[in-house]
Amino acid sequence: MWPDHAAGFPWATFWTNVSGCAAMGVLMVLVTDVWAAHRLLRPFLGTGVLGGYTTFSTYAVDIRGLAGDGRPGPALAYLAATLCAALAAVWLASAAARRVFAGRRR
């Protein structure tokens, strides 16, 4: 749906992983702070559904491909940017979800 160009930065994988991490932040707030969720809901939705949505295996392949194509700078930038953006997305989304759902705790 959003193809990467061979010589470009892997934006599709980057944004898929960042949005999946944001969804994970919201999910964790919902299943730990808001809902009285079944103990298997978190691994089912987190590892199963969102693990299937995110593409961290493709992330590793993209880094290897960039480095293998003689582009170590973009490979390192992609490695660091994805890590930082993914962690920031989890933190920001969970903080926002806590504010939104503050009055709806179980």
N, CA, C and O atoms as a GROMACS GRO file, in nm:
protein
  424
    1MET      N    1   0.082  -0.119   0.000
    1MET     CA    2   0.000   0.000   0.000
    1MET      C    3   0.087   0.126   0.000
    1MET      O    4   0.050   0.228  -0.060
    2TRP      N    5   0.201   0.120   0.067
    2TRP     CA    6   0.292   0.233   0.075
    2TRP      C    7   0.432   0.181   0.045
    2TRP      O    8   0.511   0.163   0.137
    3PRO      N    9   0.463   0.158  -0.082
    3PRO     CA   10   0.590   0.093  -0.116
    3PRO      C   11   0.710   0.183  -0.088
    3PRO      O   12   0.704   0.305  -0.100
    4ASP      N   13   0.819   0.119  -0.049
    4ASP     CA   14   0.945   0.190  -0.030
    4ASP      C   15   1.022   0.190  -0.160
    4ASP      O   16   1.018   0.094  -0.237
    5HIS      N   17   1.091   0.296  -0.183
    5HIS     CA   18   1.179   0.301  -0.299
    5HIS      C   19   1.312   0.239  -0.259
    5HIS      O   20   1.358   0.258  -0.146
    6ALA      N   21   1.372   0.167  -0.348
    6ALA     CA   22   1.495   0.094  -0.317
    6ALA      C   23   1.604   0.186  -0.260
    6ALA      O   24   1.680   0.145  -0.173
    7ALA      N   25   1.611   0.306  -0.308
    7ALA     CA   26   1.716   0.397  -0.263
    7ALA      C   27   1.670   0.489  -0.151
    7ALA      O   28   1.746   0.576  -0.107
    8GLY      N   29   1.547   0.472  -0.103
    8GLY     CA   30   1.493   0.563  -0.004
    8GLY      C   31   1.495   0.508   0.137
    8GLY      O   32   1.537   0.395   0.162
    9PHE      N   33   1.448   0.589   0.226
    9PHE     CA   34   1.434   0.554   0.367
    9PHE      C   35   1.309   0.469   0.382
    9PHE      O   36   1.208   0.500   0.319
   10PRO      N   37   1.310   0.365   0.462
   10PRO     CA   38   1.193   0.276   0.477
   10PRO      C   39   1.083   0.337   0.565
   10PRO      O   40   1.057   0.291   0.676
   11TRP      N   41   1.018   0.441   0.513
   11TRP     CA   42   0.918   0.514   0.590
   11TRP      C   43   0.797   0.430   0.627
   11TRP      O   44   0.742   0.445   0.736
   12ALA      N   45   0.754   0.342   0.539
   12ALA     CA   46   0.635   0.260   0.568
   12ALA      C   47   0.658   0.175   0.692
   12ALA      O   48   0.571   0.168   0.779
   13THR      N   49   0.770   0.110   0.699
   13THR     CA   50   0.801   0.027   0.815
   13THR      C   51   0.818   0.114   0.939
   13THR      O   52   0.770   0.080   1.047
   14PHE      N   53   0.885   0.226   0.924
   14PHE     CA   54   0.906   0.319   1.036
   14PHE      C   55   0.772   0.361   1.097
   14PHE      O   56   0.753   0.347   1.218
   15TRP      N   57   0.680   0.411   1.014
   15TRP     CA   58   0.553   0.462   1.067
   15TRP      C   59   0.461   0.351   1.114
   15TRP      O   60   0.382   0.372   1.206
   16THR      N   61   0.470   0.234   1.054
   16THR     CA   62   0.391   0.120   1.102
   16THR      C   63   0.436   0.083   1.243
   16THR      O   64   0.352   0.060   1.331
   17ASN      N   65   0.566   0.077   1.265
   17ASN     CA   66   0.616   0.041   1.398
   17ASN      C   67   0.586   0.149   1.502
   17ASN      O   68   0.552   0.117   1.616
   18VAL      N   69   0.599   0.274   1.464
   18VAL     CA   70   0.570   0.383   1.558
   18VAL      C   71   0.421   0.385   1.594
   18VAL      O   72   0.387   0.401   1.711
   19SER      N   73   0.334   0.369   1.496
   19SER     CA   74   0.191   0.369   1.525
   19SER      C   75   0.152   0.246   1.607
   19SER      O   76   0.064   0.254   1.693
   20GLY      N   77   0.215   0.132   1.581
   20GLY     CA   78   0.189   0.012   1.661
   20GLY      C   79   0.233   0.031   1.805
   20GLY      O   80   0.166  -0.017   1.897
   21CYS      N   81   0.343   0.099   1.826
   21CYS     CA   82   0.389   0.126   1.963
   21CYS      C   83   0.295   0.224   2.034
   21CYS      O   84   0.271   0.211   2.154
   22ALA      N   85   0.243   0.321   1.961
   22ALA     CA   86   0.145   0.412   2.020
   22ALA      C   87   0.019   0.335   2.060
   22ALA      O   88  -0.036   0.357   2.168
   23ALA      N   89  -0.025   0.246   1.974
   23ALA     CA   90  -0.141   0.162   2.006
   23ALA      C   91  -0.113   0.075   2.128
   23ALA      O   92  -0.202   0.051   2.209
   24MET      N   93   0.009   0.027   2.140
   24MET     CA   94   0.047  -0.054   2.256
   24MET      C   95   0.040   0.028   2.384
   24MET      O   96  -0.003  -0.022   2.488
   25GLY      N   97   0.081   0.154   2.378
   25GLY     CA   98   0.072   0.240   2.496
   25GLY      C   99  -0.072   0.259   2.541
   25GLY      O  100  -0.101   0.252   2.660
   26VAL      N  101  -0.162   0.283   2.446
   26VAL     CA  102  -0.304   0.298   2.479
   26VAL      C  103  -0.360   0.165   2.533
   26VAL      O  104  -0.433   0.164   2.632
   27LEU      N  105  -0.326   0.057   2.468
   27LEU     CA  106  -0.374  -0.074   2.511
   27LEU      C  107  -0.332  -0.105   2.654
   27LEU      O  108  -0.414  -0.153   2.733
   28MET      N  109  -0.209  -0.079   2.688
   28MET     CA  110  -0.162  -0.110   2.823
   28MET      C  111  -0.235  -0.029   2.929
   28MET      O  112  -0.262  -0.079   3.038
   29VAL      N  113  -0.266   0.096   2.898
   29VAL     CA  114  -0.344   0.176   2.993
   29VAL      C  115  -0.484   0.117   3.007
   29VAL      O  116  -0.536   0.107   3.118
   30LEU      N  117  -0.545   0.080   2.895
   30LEU     CA  118  -0.680   0.024   2.901
   30LEU      C  119  -0.686  -0.106   2.980
   30LEU      O  120  -0.773  -0.121   3.066
   31VAL      N  121  -0.594  -0.198   2.954
   31VAL     CA  122  -0.604  -0.329   3.020
   31VAL      C  123  -0.548  -0.329   3.163
   31VAL      O  124  -0.578  -0.420   3.240
   32THR      N  125  -0.469  -0.230   3.199
   32THR     CA  126  -0.416  -0.228   3.335
   32THR      C  127  -0.486  -0.126   3.426
   32THR      O  128  -0.499  -0.149   3.546
   33ASP      N  129  -0.530  -0.013   3.370
   33ASP     CA  130  -0.586   0.094   3.452
   33ASP      C  131  -0.736   0.112   3.438
   33ASP      O  132  -0.802   0.156   3.532
   34VAL      N  133  -0.792   0.080   3.323
   34VAL     CA  134  -0.932   0.114   3.295
   34VAL      C  135  -1.023  -0.007   3.306
   34VAL      O  136  -1.126  -0.002   3.375
   35TRP      N  137  -0.989  -0.116   3.240
   35TRP     CA  138  -1.075  -0.233   3.238
   35TRP      C  139  -1.032  -0.334   3.343
   35TRP      O  140  -0.916  -0.340   3.383
   36ALA      N  141  -1.126  -0.412   3.385
   36ALA     CA  142  -1.096  -0.531   3.465
   36ALA      C  143  -1.084  -0.645   3.363
   36ALA      O  144  -1.174  -0.726   3.347
   37ALA      N  145  -0.971  -0.648   3.295
   37ALA     CA  146  -0.952  -0.737   3.180
   37ALA      C  147  -0.909  -0.877   3.224
   37ALA      O  148  -0.845  -0.896   3.327
   38HIS      N  149  -0.947  -0.973   3.142
   38HIS     CA  150  -0.901  -1.110   3.161
   38HIS      C  151  -0.749  -1.112   3.150
   38HIS      O  152  -0.692  -1.035   3.073
   39ARG      N  153  -0.684  -1.199   3.224
   39ARG     CA  154  -0.538  -1.200   3.226
   39ARG      C  155  -0.474  -1.234   3.092
   39ARG      O  156  -0.357  -1.202   3.070
   40LEU      N  157  -0.548  -1.296   3.002
   40LEU     CA  158  -0.494  -1.330   2.871
   40LEU      C  159  -0.521  -1.224   2.764
   40LEU      O  160  -0.472  -1.236   2.652
   41LEU      N  161  -0.598  -1.121   2.798
   41LEU     CA  162  -0.629  -1.018   2.698
   41LEU      C  163  -0.505  -0.939   2.658
   41LEU      O  164  -0.483  -0.911   2.540
   42ARG      N  165  -0.424  -0.904   2.756
   42ARG     CA  166  -0.304  -0.826   2.726
   42ARG      C  167  -0.208  -0.901   2.633
   42ARG      O  168  -0.167  -0.843   2.533
   43PRO      N  169  -0.171  -1.027   2.661
   43PRO     CA  170  -0.083  -1.093   2.565
   43PRO      C  171  -0.149  -1.120   2.430
   43PRO      O  172  -0.083  -1.118   2.326
   44PHE      N  173  -0.281  -1.146   2.430
   44PHE     CA  174  -0.349  -1.169   2.303
   44PHE      C  175  -0.346  -1.044   2.216
   44PHE      O  176  -0.306  -1.051   2.100
   45LEU      N  177  -0.386  -0.931   2.272
   45LEU     CA  178  -0.390  -0.808   2.193
   45LEU      C  179  -0.250  -0.749   2.173
   45LEU      O  180  -0.217  -0.704   2.063
   46GLY      N  181  -0.168  -0.750   2.278
   46GLY     CA  182  -0.035  -0.690   2.267
   46GLY      C  183   0.060  -0.770   2.181
   46GLY      O  184   0.111  -0.720   2.081
   47THR      N  185   0.083  -0.894   2.219
   47THR     CA  186   0.176  -0.977   2.144
   47THR      C  187   0.114  -1.028   2.016
   47THR      O  188   0.178  -1.028   1.910
   48GLY      N  189  -0.009  -1.072   2.024
   48GLY     CA  190  -0.074  -1.132   1.907
   48GLY      C  191  -0.113  -1.032   1.801
   48GLY      O  192  -0.058  -1.032   1.691
   49VAL      N  193  -0.208  -0.945   1.834
   49VAL     CA  194  -0.262  -0.852   1.734
   49VAL      C  195  -0.161  -0.743   1.699
   49VAL      O  196  -0.129  -0.724   1.582
   50LEU      N  197  -0.112  -0.671   1.800
   50LEU     CA  198  -0.020  -0.562   1.769
   50LEU      C  199   0.118  -0.614   1.728
   50LEU      O  200   0.188  -0.548   1.652
   51GLY      N  201   0.156  -0.731   1.777
   51GLY     CA  202   0.280  -0.793   1.731
   51GLY      C  203   0.272  -0.830   1.584
   51GLY      O  204   0.372  -0.825   1.512
   52GLY      N  205   0.152  -0.868   1.540
   52GLY     CA  206   0.132  -0.898   1.399
   52GLY      C  207   0.124  -0.773   1.314
   52GLY      O  208   0.161  -0.774   1.196
   53TYR      N  209   0.076  -0.665   1.373
   53TYR     CA  210   0.066  -0.537   1.300
   53TYR      C  211   0.203  -0.474   1.280
   53TYR      O  212   0.237  -0.430   1.169
   54THR      N  213   0.281  -0.468   1.386
   54THR     CA  214   0.413  -0.406   1.374
   54THR      C  215   0.504  -0.497   1.294
   54THR      O  216   0.479  -0.616   1.280
   55THR      N  217   0.610  -0.439   1.245
   55THR     CA  218   0.697  -0.513   1.154
   55THR      C  219   0.842  -0.500   1.198
   55THR      O  220   0.927  -0.454   1.122
   56PHE      N  221   0.869  -0.540   1.322
   56PHE     CA  222   1.006  -0.526   1.371
   56PHE      C  223   1.101  -0.625   1.303
   56PHE      O  224   1.222  -0.601   1.300
   57SER      N  225   1.049  -0.734   1.249
   57SER     CA  226   1.138  -0.822   1.171
   57SER      C  227   1.176  -0.753   1.040
   57SER      O  228   1.290  -0.766   0.995
   58THR      N  229   1.083  -0.682   0.980
   58THR     CA  230   1.114  -0.606   0.859
   58THR      C  231   1.211  -0.494   0.891
   58THR      O  232   1.297  -0.460   0.810
   59TYR      N  233   1.197  -0.435   1.008
   59TYR     CA  234   1.289  -0.332   1.055
   59TYR      C  235   1.433  -0.384   1.054
   59TYR      O  236   1.523  -0.316   1.007
   60ALA      N  237   1.453  -0.504   1.106
   60ALA     CA  238   1.586  -0.563   1.108
   60ALA      C  239   1.637  -0.591   0.967
   60ALA      O  240   1.754  -0.569   0.936
   61VAL      N  241   1.548  -0.641   0.881
   61VAL     CA  242   1.586  -0.668   0.742
   61VAL      C  243   1.620  -0.538   0.670
   61VAL      O  244   1.714  -0.533   0.591
   62ASP      N  245   1.543  -0.433   0.696
   62ASP     CA  246   1.570  -0.303   0.633
   62ASP      C  247   1.706  -0.249   0.675
   62ASP      O  248   1.780  -0.196   0.592
   63ILE      N  249   1.739  -0.261   0.803
   63ILE     CA  250   1.870  -0.214   0.850
   63ILE      C  251   1.982  -0.291   0.781
   63ILE      O  252   2.080  -0.233   0.735
   64ARG      N  253   1.965  -0.421   0.776
   64ARG     CA  254   2.066  -0.504   0.710
   64ARG      C  255   2.077  -0.468   0.561
   64ARG      O  256   2.187  -0.463   0.505
   65GLY      N  257   1.964  -0.444   0.498
   65GLY     CA  258   1.965  -0.408   0.356
   65GLY      C  259   2.033  -0.274   0.332
   65GLY      O  260   2.111  -0.260   0.237
   66LEU      N  261   2.004  -0.176   0.416
   66LEU     CA  262   2.069  -0.046   0.401
   66LEU      C  263   2.220  -0.058   0.421
   66LEU      O  264   2.298  -0.004   0.343
   67ALA      N  265   2.259  -0.130   0.525
   67ALA     CA  266   2.402  -0.146   0.552
   67ALA      C  267   2.468  -0.228   0.441
   67ALA      O  268   2.580  -0.197   0.399
   68GLY      N  269   2.399  -0.331   0.394
   68GLY     CA  270   2.454  -0.414   0.288
   68GLY      C  271   2.467  -0.343   0.155
   68GLY      O  272   2.550  -0.380   0.071
   69ASP      N  273   2.384  -0.240   0.134
   69ASP     CA  274   2.391  -0.161   0.012
   69ASP      C  275   2.495  -0.050   0.020
   69ASP      O  276   2.502   0.037  -0.067
   70GLY      N  277   2.576  -0.053   0.127
   70GLY     CA  278   2.680   0.049   0.141
   70GLY      C  279   2.627   0.180   0.193
   70GLY      O  280   2.683   0.286   0.164
   71ARG      N  281   2.519   0.175   0.271
   71ARG     CA  282   2.458   0.297   0.325
   71ARG      C  283   2.452   0.288   0.477
   71ARG      O  284   2.343   0.283   0.535
   72PRO      N  285   2.569   0.286   0.543
   72PRO     CA  286   2.569   0.269   0.689
   72PRO      C  287   2.508   0.388   0.763
   72PRO      O  288   2.450   0.371   0.870
   73GLY      N  289   2.520   0.508   0.708
   73GLY     CA  290   2.461   0.626   0.772
   73GLY      C  291   2.310   0.616   0.784
   73GLY      O  292   2.256   0.628   0.894
   74PRO      N  293   2.240   0.594   0.672
   74PRO     CA  294   2.095   0.575   0.682
   74PRO      C  295   2.056   0.454   0.766
   74PRO      O  296   1.952   0.457   0.833
   75ALA      N  297   2.137   0.348   0.764
   75ALA     CA  298   2.106   0.230   0.845
   75ALA      C  299   2.110   0.266   0.993
   75ALA      O  300   2.020   0.229   1.069
   76LEU      N  301   2.214   0.336   1.035
   76LEU     CA  302   2.224   0.376   1.176
   76LEU      C  303   2.117   0.477   1.213
   76LEU      O  304   2.062   0.472   1.323
   77ALA      N  305   2.088   0.570   1.122
   77ALA     CA  306   1.983   0.668   1.148
   77ALA      C  307   1.848   0.599   1.164
   77ALA      O  308   1.771   0.634   1.254
   78TYR      N  309   1.820   0.504   1.080
   78TYR     CA  310   1.695   0.428   1.086
   78TYR      C  311   1.687   0.348   1.215
   78TYR      O  312   1.583   0.344   1.280
   79LEU      N  313   1.798   0.284   1.252
   79LEU     CA  314   1.802   0.206   1.375
   79LEU      C  315   1.770   0.295   1.495
   79LEU      O  316   1.685   0.261   1.577
   80ALA      N  317   1.838   0.408   1.505
   80ALA     CA  318   1.820   0.498   1.619
   80ALA      C  319   1.686   0.569   1.616
   80ALA      O  320   1.619   0.581   1.719
   81ALA      N  321   1.645   0.616   1.499
   81ALA     CA  322   1.519   0.690   1.488
   81ALA      C  323   1.400   0.602   1.522
   81ALA      O  324   1.307   0.647   1.588
   82THR      N  325   1.401   0.478   1.476
   82THR     CA  326   1.290   0.388   1.506
   82THR      C  327   1.284   0.360   1.655
   82THR      O  328   1.176   0.364   1.714
   83LEU      N  329   1.398   0.332   1.716
   83LEU     CA  330   1.400   0.305   1.860
   83LEU      C  331   1.349   0.425   1.939
   83LEU      O  332   1.263   0.410   2.026
   84CYS      N  333   1.401   0.543   1.910
   84CYS     CA  334   1.360   0.664   1.983
   84CYS      C  335   1.213   0.697   1.959
   84CYS      O  336   1.140   0.729   2.052
   85ALA      N  337   1.170   0.690   1.833
   85ALA     CA  338   1.031   0.724   1.801
   85ALA      C  339   0.934   0.622   1.860
   85ALA      O  340   0.826   0.659   1.906
   86ALA      N  341   0.971   0.494   1.860
   86ALA     CA  342   0.884   0.391   1.916
   86ALA      C  343   0.868   0.408   2.067
   86ALA      O  344   0.757   0.399   2.120
   87LEU      N  345   0.978   0.433   2.136
   87LEU     CA  346   0.970   0.455   2.280
   87LEU      C  347   0.892   0.583   2.313
   87LEU      O  348   0.813   0.585   2.407
   88ALA      N  349   0.914   0.687   2.236
   88ALA     CA  350   0.840   0.811   2.256
   88ALA      C  351   0.691   0.790   2.229
   88ALA      O  352   0.607   0.846   2.300
   89ALA      N  353   0.658   0.713   2.128
   89ALA     CA  354   0.518   0.687   2.095
   89ALA      C  355   0.448   0.612   2.208
   89ALA      O  356   0.334   0.645   2.243
   90VAL      N  357   0.513   0.511   2.265
   90VAL     CA  358   0.454   0.438   2.378
   90VAL      C  359   0.431   0.533   2.495
   90VAL      O  360   0.324   0.534   2.555
   91TRP      N  361   0.532   0.612   2.527
   91TRP     CA  362   0.522   0.702   2.641
   91TRP      C  363   0.414   0.809   2.620
   91TRP      O  364   0.331   0.831   2.708
   92LEU      N  365   0.415   0.874   2.504
   92LEU     CA  366   0.317   0.979   2.478
   92LEU      C  367   0.175   0.925   2.470
   92LEU      O  368   0.082   0.985   2.524
   93ALA      N  369   0.157   0.812   2.403
   93ALA     CA  370   0.024   0.754   2.391
   93ALA      C  371  -0.029   0.706   2.525
   93ALA      O  372  -0.148   0.722   2.554
   94SER      N  373   0.056   0.647   2.607
   94SER     CA  374   0.009   0.602   2.738
   94SER      C  375  -0.022   0.721   2.829
   94SER      O  376  -0.118   0.717   2.905
   95ALA      N  377   0.058   0.826   2.821
   95ALA     CA  378   0.030   0.947   2.900
   95ALA      C  379  -0.101   1.011   2.855
   95ALA      O  380  -0.182   1.053   2.939
   96ALA      N  381  -0.123   1.019   2.724
   96ALA     CA  382  -0.248   1.075   2.673
   96ALA      C  383  -0.367   0.988   2.712
   96ALA      O  384  -0.472   1.040   2.749
   97ALA      N  385  -0.351   0.858   2.703
   97ALA     CA  386  -0.462   0.768   2.739
   97ALA      C  387  -0.494   0.779   2.888
   97ALA      O  388  -0.611   0.773   2.926
   98ARG      N  389  -0.393   0.794   2.972
   98ARG     CA  390  -0.420   0.811   3.116
   98ARG      C  391  -0.499   0.938   3.142
   98ARG      O  392  -0.587   0.939   3.228
   99ARG      N  393  -0.471   1.043   3.068
   99ARG     CA  394  -0.546   1.168   3.086
   99ARG      C  395  -0.689   1.152   3.036
   99ARG      O  396  -0.783   1.197   3.102
  100VAL      N  397  -0.706   1.089   2.920
  100VAL     CA  398  -0.838   1.072   2.860
  100VAL      C  399  -0.926   0.981   2.946
  100VAL      O  400  -1.044   1.009   2.966
  101PHE      N  401  -0.867   0.873   2.997
  101PHE     CA  402  -0.944   0.774   3.071
  101PHE      C  403  -0.932   0.788   3.221
  101PHE      O  404  -0.965   0.695   3.294
  102ALA      N  405  -0.886   0.902   3.270
  102ALA     CA  406  -0.861   0.922   3.413
  102ALA      C  407  -0.988   0.898   3.497
  102ALA      O  408  -0.979   0.842   3.606
  103GLY      N  409  -1.101   0.940   3.450
  103GLY     CA  410  -1.224   0.925   3.528
  103GLY      C  411  -1.295   0.794   3.506
  103GLY      O  412  -1.402   0.771   3.562
  104ARG      N  413  -1.238   0.707   3.426
  104ARG     CA  414  -1.305   0.581   3.392
  104ARG      C  415  -1.230   0.459   3.443
  104ARG      O  416  -1.232   0.353   3.380
  105ARG      N  417  -1.166   0.473   3.553
  105ARG     CA  418  -1.091   0.359   3.608
  105ARG      C  419  -1.185   0.256   3.664
  105ARG      O  420  -1.295   0.287   3.710
  106ARG      N  421  -1.140   0.131   3.660
  106ARG     CA  422  -1.223   0.019   3.705
  106ARG      C  423  -1.266   0.035   3.845
  106ARG      O  424  -1.336  -0.051   3.898
   0.00000   0.00000   0.00000
